[in-house]
Amino acid sequence: MEAIAALGNKLLEDLKAADPHDVLTMLTSETGFEISSAEATVKCLITTIPPNLKKLDPEMHLDGKVMQGHLAAIRHARWFEENAFHSSVKVLIRLLRDLRNRFEGLEPLTPWIIDLLAHYSIMNNPTRQPLPINVAFRRSLQLLAAGFFLPGSIGITDPCESGSIRIHTVMSLEQQDQVCYTAQTLLRVLSHGGYKQILGMEGNASIATEMSVWEGVVVTPSDKAYEKQEKEETTEDEEGGKETMETQDA
């Protein structure tokens, strides 16, 4: 933490020296630091080159998994710069991030998943030409509602990792189901004219969790399909089975 703070303070001093009129603040964390002004915030992540990951000292350096995560962030930024430069992709990313911030059911979607989903929704079509933003927005909800990020789905392969790693596998089974049934409800609302509520121009996030009526059509929120099994129940069943076996042996 001391080394991170020292690096952050050094960068902050350099920035203030370059423009003394700027009002800048710095916030440190265990993984890096953030420098903010009135207009923007820059998040700086600490990492190293891959060969050095095996030489890390736990008492001196950041955790190796944190370093690997930051290296992945660099790969993501480079991929985005090379492939997601179209303005429609950037607009759709903003819309999806806003959707995620307002609807609790979409919170499991990571920034990387949203980036790739937006790119896929706009660019992955037979013509290979960018779809209009209104069509791509609906398509992104259709993909999520159809189970694009459910177990067994081909989903989207992570372009920055070796092998065939599906980006949605970072979510738990419960989270994958949550994203799917939330998108199903939002898509039905959108289909019956509730675009202002979807975009946050009117109403609130309750349309995803409560029954609503649109032009005489009742939209009932979808129910979850995945039920997480409690470990305690399994343990009790095992203990009950052991007691039965012991009684029979006696």
C-alpha contacts under 8 A as a table, 3 or more apart, distances in Angstrom:
res1	aa1	res2	aa2	distance
1	M	4	I	5.08
1	M	5	A	6.08
1	M	28	T	7.97
1	M	29	S	7.39
1	M	30	E	6.12
2	E	5	A	5.10
2	E	6	A	6.07
3	A	6	A	5.03
3	A	7	L	6.19
4	I	7	L	5.20
4	I	8	G	6.12
4	I	28	T	7.24
4	I	32	G	6.26
4	I	33	F	7.25
5	A	8	G	5.01
5	A	9	N	6.04
5	A	28	T	6.24
5	A	33	F	7.61
6	A	9	N	5.16
6	A	10	K	6.16
7	L	10	K	5.13
7	L	11	L	6.29
8	G	11	L	5.21
8	G	12	L	6.06
8	G	26	M	7.18
8	G	28	T	7.54
8	G	33	F	6.44
9	N	12	L	4.92
9	N	13	E	6.10
9	N	26	M	7.67
10	K	13	E	5.21
10	K	14	D	6.32
11	L	14	D	5.09
11	L	15	L	6.24
12	L	15	L	5.19
12	L	16	K	6.20
12	L	24	L	7.46
12	L	25	T	7.83
12	L	26	M	7.28
12	L	35	I	7.36
13	E	16	K	5.12
13	E	17	A	6.07
14	D	17	A	5.08
14	D	18	A	6.27
15	L	18	A	5.09
15	L	19	D	6.37
15	L	20	P	8.00
16	K	19	D	5.16
16	K	20	P	4.88
16	K	21	H	7.64
16	K	22	D	6.71
16	K	24	L	7.48
17	A	20	P	5.60
19	D	22	D	5.85
20	P	23	V	7.94
22	D	37	S	7.26
23	V	37	S	5.97
23	V	38	A	7.30
24	L	35	I	6.72
24	L	36	S	5.59
24	L	37	S	4.86
24	L	38	A	7.85
25	T	35	I	5.64
25	T	36	S	5.30
25	T	37	S	6.68
26	M	33	F	6.90
26	M	34	E	5.54
26	M	35	I	4.48
26	M	36	S	6.36
27	L	33	F	5.53
27	L	34	E	5.14
27	L	35	I	6.57
28	T	32	G	6.07
28	T	33	F	4.13
28	T	34	E	6.35
29	S	32	G	5.40
29	S	33	F	5.70
30	E	62	L	7.92
31	T	45	L	6.32
31	T	46	I	6.42
31	T	62	L	7.25
31	T	66	V	7.08
32	G	43	K	7.53
32	G	44	C	5.65
32	G	45	L	4.71
32	G	46	I	5.57
33	F	43	K	6.05
33	F	44	C	5.42
33	F	45	L	6.90
34	E	41	T	6.69
34	E	42	V	5.58
34	E	43	K	4.42
34	E	44	C	6.01
35	I	41	T	5.76
35	I	42	V	5.36
35	I	43	K	6.62
36	S	39	E	7.82
36	S	40	A	5.91
36	S	41	T	4.21
36	S	42	V	6.31
37	S	40	A	5.47
37	S	41	T	6.29
45	L	70	H	6.25
46	I	67	M	6.90
46	I	70	H	6.89
47	T	66	V	7.92
47	T	67	M	4.75
47	T	68	Q	7.45
47	T	70	H	5.94
47	T	71	L	6.50
48	T	52	N	6.48
48	T	53	L	7.12
48	T	67	M	6.85
48	T	71	L	7.64
49	I	52	N	5.71
49	I	53	L	7.12
50	P	53	L	5.43
51	P	54	K	6.54
51	P	55	K	7.82
52	N	55	K	5.16
52	N	56	L	6.68
53	L	56	L	5.65
53	L	64	G	6.31
53	L	67	M	7.63
56	L	60	M	7.79
56	L	61	H	6.08
56	L	62	L	7.87
56	L	64	G	7.09
57	D	60	M	5.35
57	D	61	H	5.56
58	P	61	H	5.55
58	P	62	L	6.81
58	P	63	D	6.60
62	L	66	V	6.86
62	L	67	M	6.89
63	D	66	V	5.31
63	D	67	M	6.47
64	G	67	M	5.03
64	G	68	Q	6.23
65	K	68	Q	5.01
65	K	69	G	6.14
66	V	69	G	5.04
66	V	70	H	6.31
67	M	70	H	5.14
67	M	71	L	6.30
68	Q	71	L	5.04
68	Q	72	A	6.30
69	G	72	A	5.07
69	G	73	A	6.37
70	H	73	A	4.88
70	H	74	I	6.51
71	L	74	I	5.17
71	L	75	R	6.55
72	A	75	R	5.03
72	A	76	H	6.16
72	A	160	C	7.56
73	A	76	H	4.97
73	A	77	A	6.20
74	I	77	A	5.13
74	I	78	R	6.30
75	R	78	R	5.18
75	R	79	W	6.14
75	R	160	C	6.21
76	H	79	W	5.13
76	H	80	F	6.08
76	H	112	W	7.38
76	H	160	C	6.72
77	A	80	F	5.13
77	A	81	E	6.18
78	R	81	E	5.13
78	R	82	E	6.31
79	W	82	E	5.22
79	W	83	N	5.93
79	W	84	A	7.64
79	W	160	C	7.45
80	F	83	N	5.29
80	F	84	A	4.91
80	F	85	F	7.07
80	F	115	D	7.85
81	E	84	A	6.06
81	E	85	F	6.02
82	E	85	F	6.65
84	A	89	V	6.18
84	A	90	K	7.32
84	A	119	H	6.36
85	F	89	V	7.26
85	F	90	K	7.46
86	H	89	V	5.54
86	H	90	K	6.85
87	S	90	K	5.20
87	S	91	V	6.28
88	S	91	V	5.05
88	S	92	L	6.11
88	S	122	I	7.52
88	S	130	P	7.58
88	S	132	P	7.49
88	S	133	I	6.02
89	V	92	L	5.18
89	V	93	I	6.17
89	V	118	A	5.78
89	V	119	H	5.69
89	V	122	I	6.64
90	K	93	I	5.09
90	K	94	R	6.41
90	K	118	A	7.97
91	V	94	R	5.20
91	V	95	L	6.38
91	V	133	I	7.68
92	L	95	L	4.98
92	L	96	L	6.10
92	L	118	A	5.87
92	L	133	I	6.74
92	L	136	A	7.61
92	L	137	F	6.60
93	I	96	L	5.15
93	I	97	R	6.04
93	I	114	I	6.38
93	I	115	D	6.06
93	I	118	A	5.76
94	R	97	R	5.17
94	R	98	D	6.13
95	L	98	D	5.14
95	L	99	L	6.16
95	L	199	L	7.75
96	L	99	L	4.88
96	L	100	R	6.12
96	L	114	I	6.78
96	L	118	A	7.90
97	R	100	R	4.97
97	R	101	N	6.20
97	R	111	P	7.65
97	R	114	I	7.21
98	D	101	N	5.10
98	D	102	R	6.32
99	L	102	R	5.31
99	L	103	F	6.02
99	L	106	L	7.45
99	L	198	I	7.61
99	L	199	L	7.32
100	R	103	F	5.45
100	R	104	E	6.93
100	R	105	G	7.75
100	R	106	L	4.91
100	R	107	E	5.32
100	R	109	L	7.22
101	N	104	E	7.18
101	N	106	L	7.83
101	N	107	E	6.82
102	R	205	A	6.23
103	F	106	L	5.79
103	F	107	E	7.05
103	F	205	A	5.71
103	F	208	A	7.25
104	E	107	E	5.33
105	G	108	P	7.44
105	G	178	Q	5.64
105	G	179	V	5.56
105	G	182	T	5.51
105	G	208	A	7.99
106	L	109	L	5.90
106	L	178	Q	7.33
106	L	179	V	5.15
106	L	182	T	6.93
106	L	183	A	7.80
107	E	110	T	7.66
107	E	179	V	7.94
108	P	171	M	6.61
108	P	175	Q	6.09
108	P	176	Q	7.82
108	P	179	V	7.19
109	L	113	I	5.99
109	L	114	I	6.44
109	L	171	M	7.95
109	L	179	V	7.77
110	T	113	I	5.15
110	T	114	I	6.25
111	P	114	I	5.09
111	P	115	D	6.16
112	W	115	D	5.06
112	W	116	L	6.32
113	I	116	L	5.31
113	I	117	L	5.98
113	I	167	I	6.44
113	I	168	H	7.23
114	I	117	L	5.03
114	I	118	A	6.03
115	D	118	A	5.35
115	D	119	H	6.32
116	L	119	H	5.07
116	L	120	Y	6.00
116	L	156	I	7.61
117	L	120	Y	5.06
117	L	121	S	5.99
117	L	140	S	6.92
117	L	156	I	7.87
118	A	121	S	5.17
118	A	122	I	6.30
118	A	136	A	7.82
118	A	140	S	7.04
119	H	122	I	5.43
119	H	123	M	5.81
119	H	124	N	7.50
120	Y	123	M	5.44
120	Y	124	N	4.95
121	S	124	N	6.10
121	S	125	N	7.97
121	S	131	L	7.94
121	S	136	A	5.42
121	S	137	F	7.65
121	S	139	R	6.16
121	S	140	S	5.61
122	I	125	N	7.53
122	I	129	Q	7.98
122	I	130	P	5.23
122	I	131	L	5.03
122	I	132	P	7.61
122	I	133	I	7.64
122	I	136	A	5.37
123	M	128	R	5.78
123	M	129	Q	6.18
123	M	130	P	5.10
123	M	131	L	6.84
124	N	128	R	6.20
125	N	128	R	5.31
125	N	129	Q	7.28
131	L	135	V	6.39
131	L	136	A	5.90
132	P	135	V	5.40
132	P	136	A	6.17
133	I	136	A	5.02
133	I	137	F	5.97
134	N	137	F	5.22
134	N	138	R	6.45
135	V	138	R	5.35
135	V	139	R	6.10
136	A	139	R	4.85
136	A	140	S	6.08
137	F	140	S	5.27
137	F	141	L	6.66
138	R	141	L	5.28
138	R	142	Q	6.19
138	R	187	L	7.50
139	R	142	Q	4.84
139	R	143	L	6.09
140	S	143	L	5.17
140	S	144	L	6.39
141	L	144	L	5.16
141	L	145	A	5.96
141	L	183	A	5.73
141	L	184	Q	7.56
141	L	186	L	7.66
141	L	187	L	6.11
142	Q	145	A	5.03
142	Q	146	A	5.96
142	Q	183	A	7.54
142	Q	184	Q	7.64
142	Q	187	L	6.85
143	L	146	A	5.21
143	L	147	G	6.66
143	L	148	F	5.36
144	L	147	G	5.49
144	L	148	F	5.30
144	L	149	F	6.50
144	L	179	V	6.98
144	L	180	C	5.43
144	L	183	A	5.87
144	L	184	Q	7.61
145	A	148	F	7.34
145	A	179	V	7.90
145	A	180	C	4.89
145	A	181	Y	6.49
145	A	182	T	7.63
145	A	183	A	4.88
145	A	184	Q	4.52
145	A	187	L	7.42
146	A	180	C	7.16
146	A	184	Q	7.72
147	G	150	L	5.04
147	G	153	S	7.16
147	G	180	C	5.82
148	F	153	S	5.89
148	F	154	I	7.33
148	F	155	G	5.25
149	F	153	S	6.33
149	F	155	G	5.60
149	F	168	H	5.52
149	F	176	Q	6.16
149	F	180	C	7.48
150	L	153	S	5.62
150	L	155	G	7.90
150	L	168	H	7.62
150	L	173	L	7.63
150	L	176	Q	5.58
150	L	177	D	6.74
150	L	180	C	7.61
151	P	173	L	7.34
151	P	176	Q	7.86
154	I	157	T	7.80
154	I	166	R	7.33
155	G	166	R	6.32
155	G	167	I	7.43
155	G	168	H	7.15
156	I	166	R	5.63
156	I	167	I	6.07
156	I	168	H	7.68
157	T	164	S	5.87
157	T	165	I	5.51
157	T	166	R	4.61
157	T	167	I	6.10
158	D	161	E	5.73
158	D	164	S	7.21
158	D	165	I	5.67
158	D	166	R	5.87
158	D	167	I	5.53
159	P	162	S	7.86
161	E	164	S	7.87
161	E	165	I	6.97
162	S	165	I	7.47
165	I	169	T	7.84
166	R	169	T	5.77
167	I	170	V	6.43
168	H	171	M	5.72
168	H	176	Q	7.53
169	T	172	S	7.10
171	M	174	E	7.95
171	M	175	Q	5.74
171	M	176	Q	6.10
172	S	175	Q	5.10
172	S	176	Q	6.24
173	L	176	Q	5.12
173	L	177	D	6.31
173	L	226	Y	7.40
174	E	177	D	5.26
174	E	178	Q	6.15
174	E	226	Y	6.22
174	E	227	E	7.53
174	E	228	K	7.06
175	Q	178	Q	4.86
175	Q	179	V	6.19
176	Q	179	V	5.33
176	Q	180	C	6.33
177	D	180	C	5.08
177	D	181	Y	6.25
177	D	224	K	6.46
177	D	225	A	6.72
177	D	226	Y	6.34
178	Q	181	Y	5.52
178	Q	182	T	6.06
178	Q	224	K	6.65
179	V	182	T	5.30
179	V	183	A	6.11
180	C	183	A	5.27
180	C	184	Q	6.28
181	Y	184	Q	4.97
181	Y	185	T	6.43
181	Y	221	P	7.81
181	Y	222	S	5.35
181	Y	223	D	6.59
181	Y	224	K	6.31
182	T	185	T	5.31
182	T	186	L	6.34
182	T	208	A	6.22
182	T	221	P	7.58
182	T	222	S	7.00
183	A	186	L	5.06
183	A	187	L	5.93
184	Q	187	L	5.18
184	Q	188	R	6.36
184	Q	222	S	6.71
185	T	188	R	5.27
185	T	189	V	6.36
185	T	207	I	7.98
185	T	208	A	5.91
185	T	219	V	7.43
185	T	220	T	7.33
185	T	221	P	5.25
185	T	222	S	5.91
186	L	189	V	5.06
186	L	190	L	6.10
186	L	198	I	7.00
186	L	207	I	7.56
186	L	208	A	6.22
187	L	190	L	4.98
187	L	191	S	6.07
188	R	191	S	5.01
188	R	192	H	6.41
188	R	219	V	6.87
189	V	192	H	5.36
189	V	193	G	6.61
189	V	194	G	5.17
189	V	195	Y	7.43
189	V	198	I	7.76
189	V	207	I	7.83
189	V	214	W	7.38
189	V	219	V	6.78
190	L	193	G	5.38
190	L	194	G	4.79
190	L	195	Y	5.11
190	L	198	I	6.86
191	S	194	G	7.23
192	H	214	W	5.89
192	H	215	E	7.14
192	H	217	V	7.52
193	G	214	W	6.85
193	G	215	E	7.89
194	G	197	Q	5.48
194	G	198	I	6.37
194	G	214	W	7.08
195	Y	198	I	4.93
195	Y	199	L	6.09
196	K	199	L	5.21
196	K	200	G	6.08
196	K	201	M	4.96
196	K	202	E	5.58
197	Q	200	G	5.05
197	Q	201	M	5.87
197	Q	202	E	4.91
197	Q	203	G	5.42
197	Q	204	N	6.73
197	Q	205	A	7.98
197	Q	207	I	7.87
198	I	201	M	7.70
199	L	202	E	7.89
200	G	203	G	6.90
200	G	204	N	6.93
204	N	207	I	6.93
205	A	208	A	6.10
205	A	209	T	7.70
206	S	209	T	5.26
206	S	210	E	5.60
207	I	210	E	5.46
207	I	211	M	6.84
207	I	212	S	6.35
207	I	221	P	7.87
208	A	221	P	6.10
209	T	221	P	5.67
210	E	220	T	6.92
210	E	221	P	6.24
211	M	218	V	7.03
211	M	219	V	5.76
211	M	220	T	4.68
211	M	221	P	6.26
212	S	218	V	5.83
212	S	219	V	5.34
212	S	220	T	6.75
213	V	216	G	5.98
213	V	217	V	5.38
213	V	218	V	4.42
213	V	219	V	6.02
214	W	217	V	5.04
214	W	218	V	6.41
214	W	219	V	7.43
224	K	227	E	7.66
229	Q	233	E	7.83
230	E	233	E	5.62
230	E	234	T	6.93
231	K	234	T	5.11
231	K	235	T	6.23
232	E	235	T	5.05
232	E	236	E	6.20
233	E	236	E	5.13
233	E	237	D	6.21
234	T	237	D	5.14
234	T	238	E	6.24
235	T	238	E	5.12
235	T	239	E	6.21
236	E	239	E	5.10
236	E	240	G	6.07
237	D	240	G	5.03
237	D	241	G	6.15
238	E	241	G	5.07
238	E	242	K	6.26
239	E	242	K	5.10
239	E	243	E	6.27
240	G	243	E	5.18
240	G	244	T	6.31
241	G	244	T	5.13
241	G	245	M	6.28
242	K	245	M	5.12
242	K	246	E	6.16
243	E	246	E	5.09
243	E	247	T	6.22
244	T	247	T	5.14
244	T	248	Q	6.25
245	M	248	Q	5.11
245	M	249	D	6.16
246	E	249	D	5.11
246	E	250	A	6.21
247	T	250	A	5.13
